Amino acid sequence: MSTSHGSSAPTQAGPLAGGSHEPVPDTPPAPGFVAKLGGGFLELFRTARELYSLFVRTLYYVVRGRREKGAVAYYMYEIGNRSLFFLTVVMGFIGMILVYQAGVQNKRILPDLSMLGATYLEYLVRDLAASIGALMLATRVGAGIAAEVGSMVVTEQVDALRMCAADPIDYLIKPRFIASIIMVTCLIIWSGLVAYVMGLLTAWVMFDLNPQTFMNLQMVKYPALLTGLVKCLAYGAAIPIVSGHAGLSTFGGSEGVGSATTRAVVNTSLAVIILNLIISATSFLVFG
Amino acid sequence: MAKSKEVAARSARAVEQKGILHAAGEALLSIAQTTGSMGMVAGRLMSRLVRLRVDRDELFRSLYRMGVKSMPIVVVTALFTGAIVVIQAAPLVQRLQAHALVGWAAGFSTFREIAPLLTALMINGRVGANNTAELGTMVVTEQIDAMRVLAIDPISFLVAPRFLAIVCTLFLATVLADALAILGACGAGMVLIGVSPATFYNSLTGGLIGVGDIMSGLVKSALFGVVIGLSSCHFGLAVTGGAPGVGRAVNATVVASAAGIFVLDYFVSFTL
């Protein structure tokens, strides 16, 4: 997010060796702390406004845009099917880790592990499946979108689109946006399932917990389910918007594509964490 | 003539319609290839690190650009995730009236899993991806070849300092994130469920969390640093094909490090 002009401090024009007159510094003084802080906030504000504008324009094109046959299906394949293997591996491992750590933690205060499965499922539905899955997709999908769009910007294909009177948002971002909302929801439900099954097996092997005791659905109530689904939709919308913004604002050659991809990964992950905080806190305050 | 055309068409179709076995074998081979070449990068790196042939200025520059410049996202991530941990635990705490255990619960999960894992994911996105992009740009613009021409070893001049800087950055950032996540958890506990900081502190230091829990997280973070460093250097040096190639490499390194982090986390969690 921060550009590099803050890092290289301008060389101070020192007093001339033999000169008697006061030298006039030809470079502006280095920005002080307040200026840097203000610059950071202005940059943040500008990025937020651009993201909002991109989001609104994408929504407009979702309703009124061109319908290109097969584009959404293609990106659903790109975003969804091609992330499936990665997500399954990661969520399988995280399911095992979470249940193991929760079991160890639980055993220190209570020897009874019978509620482990029910609590784990509630956390999975309400938060963990959506947030960890979305963080993974933010790296996989977000980096992919930024790299594709960024290389199109650098090779002037986006300018060519504009010259053909095709808005790049309509042509590049909108199909990814629709595809991402659908596929992120599907993938997160799948990843929750994978994490749950692997957790069940871990509890069975490590703590001798009967799978029937583990498969206890009584803690999952409608508020948890609703929170989880809202998170799926929010992350599904945020990933293509934030990473598409990073891709469209690429400049420079291959270095620019690299930094755009970096920015996309960082900003998308931050967006997921911030949305998680907002949605979790709201859900806690509403449902208690 | 017609027959040869038909044969060509059929072979083209055979290439297009890869069977599931073919695809699985190809994926396995590519994973094996990546692991192998990462091992070779690791071997070359070790031979320079053991003999201390690491460029000192480049090391400090890398530490500044990777470590100091990543502080804002580490701070934001740690504060927010600490708060999220407490928000997620809040309904359970209120149901069981377990206010005295909040500090312990937040500390345990933060030290052992959440701080090392999330810091590693953010550093992977910020530093690992950036490192690949920089090395990849140098490869694409033939700067690495130019160094070889000048008889400068690119591994000890460029790659080894970055690798060391990534490992140090992640380790130190995790120490910072541990502290800040606890601060965020304490704040959220105070605001949302009315756990006073004194109660929080007492349950955190009540003896249920040992040095082992913190060390477990820190050992993990050092290993995650090795994974991120190796994969970002490997994918950066293996870039081909101009600006789109750099984008693809960054994508590949981020995905590979994330998968590597989780797989390694599993093994470390079960052995420690």
Contacts between the chains, C-beta under 8 A, distances in Angstrom:
chain1	res1	chain2	res2	distance
A	2	B	69	7.5
A	2	B	72	7.9
A	7	B	65	7.6
A	7	B	69	7.5
A	85	B	27	7.5
A	86	B	255	6.0
A	86	B	258	7.9
A	86	B	259	6.1
A	89	B	259	6.0
A	89	B	262	7.6
A	89	B	263	7.4
A	90	B	258	6.8
A	90	B	259	5.9
A	90	B	262	4.7
A	93	B	262	4.5
A	93	B	263	5.7
A	93	B	265	7.0
A	93	B	266	4.5
A	94	B	262	5.9
A	94	B	265	8.0
A	96	B	266	5.9
A	97	B	113	6.9
A	97	B	262	7.8
A	97	B	265	5.8
A	97	B	266	5.5
A	97	B	269	5.1
A	98	B	113	7.8
A	100	B	269	6.0
A	100	B	270	6.7
A	101	B	109	7.0
A	101	B	112	6.0
A	101	B	113	5.7
A	101	B	269	6.6
A	105	B	105	7.3
A	105	B	108	5.2
A	105	B	109	7.1
A	108	B	208	6.0
A	109	B	101	7.2
A	109	B	208	7.6
A	119	B	92	7.0
A	123	B	88	6.5
A	126	B	88	7.2
A	127	B	84	7.7
A	127	B	88	5.4
A	131	B	84	7.9
A	135	B	118	8.0
A	135	B	121	6.0
A	136	B	258	6.2
A	139	B	121	7.3
A	139	B	124	7.3
A	139	B	125	6.3
A	139	B	254	4.7
A	139	B	255	6.3
A	139	B	258	5.2
A	140	B	251	7.8
A	140	B	254	7.5
A	140	B	255	5.2
A	140	B	258	7.6
A	143	B	129	7.1
A	143	B	250	6.1
A	143	B	251	4.2
A	143	B	254	4.9
A	143	B	255	7.4
A	144	B	251	5.2
A	146	B	247	7.4
A	147	B	244	7.4
A	147	B	247	2.9
A	147	B	248	6.1
A	147	B	250	6.3
A	147	B	251	5.1
A	148	B	247	7.1
A	150	B	243	8.0
A	150	B	247	5.8
A	151	B	243	5.3
A	151	B	244	4.0
A	151	B	247	5.1
A	154	B	243	4.9
A	155	B	243	6.9
A	155	B	244	7.6
A	253	B	137	7.8
A	253	B	243	5.6
A	254	B	136	7.0
A	254	B	137	5.0
A	254	B	140	5.1
A	254	B	141	7.4
A	254	B	242	6.2
A	254	B	243	3.8
A	254	B	245	7.5
A	254	B	246	4.3
A	255	B	133	6.8
A	255	B	134	7.6
A	255	B	137	4.6
A	255	B	246	7.7
A	256	B	243	7.6
A	257	B	133	7.5
A	257	B	243	4.8
A	257	B	244	7.3
A	257	B	246	5.2
A	257	B	247	4.4
A	257	B	250	7.8
A	258	B	129	7.5
A	258	B	130	7.2
A	258	B	132	7.0
A	258	B	133	2.2
A	258	B	134	6.9
A	258	B	136	6.2
A	258	B	137	6.1
A	258	B	246	4.9
A	258	B	247	7.1
A	258	B	250	5.6
A	259	B	130	7.1
A	259	B	133	6.1
A	260	B	247	7.9
A	261	B	129	5.9
A	261	B	133	6.7
A	261	B	247	5.6
A	261	B	250	4.1
A	261	B	251	6.6
A	261	B	254	7.9
A	262	B	125	6.9
A	262	B	126	6.5
A	262	B	129	4.1
A	262	B	130	4.7
A	262	B	133	6.1
A	262	B	250	6.8
A	265	B	124	7.8
A	265	B	125	3.5
A	265	B	126	7.6
A	265	B	129	5.5
A	265	B	254	5.6
A	266	B	73	6.0
A	266	B	122	6.9
A	266	B	125	4.7
A	266	B	126	4.9
A	266	B	129	8.0
A	269	B	77	7.8
A	269	B	121	6.5
A	269	B	122	6.1
A	269	B	125	5.5
A	270	B	73	6.6
A	270	B	76	6.7
A	270	B	77	7.2
A	270	B	122	7.9
A	273	B	76	7.8
A	273	B	77	6.1
A	273	B	80	5.1
A	273	B	81	6.6
A	273	B	84	7.5
A	273	B	118	7.9
A	274	B	80	6.6
A	276	B	80	7.8
A	276	B	84	5.8
A	277	B	80	5.1
A	277	B	83	6.1
A	277	B	84	5.6
A	277	B	87	7.4
A	280	B	84	5.9
A	280	B	87	4.6
A	280	B	88	6.5
A	281	B	87	5.7
A	281	B	192	7.3
A	284	B	87	5.6
A	284	B	90	5.6
A	284	B	91	7.0
A	284	B	192	6.6
A	288	B	91	7.2
A	288	B	94	7.7
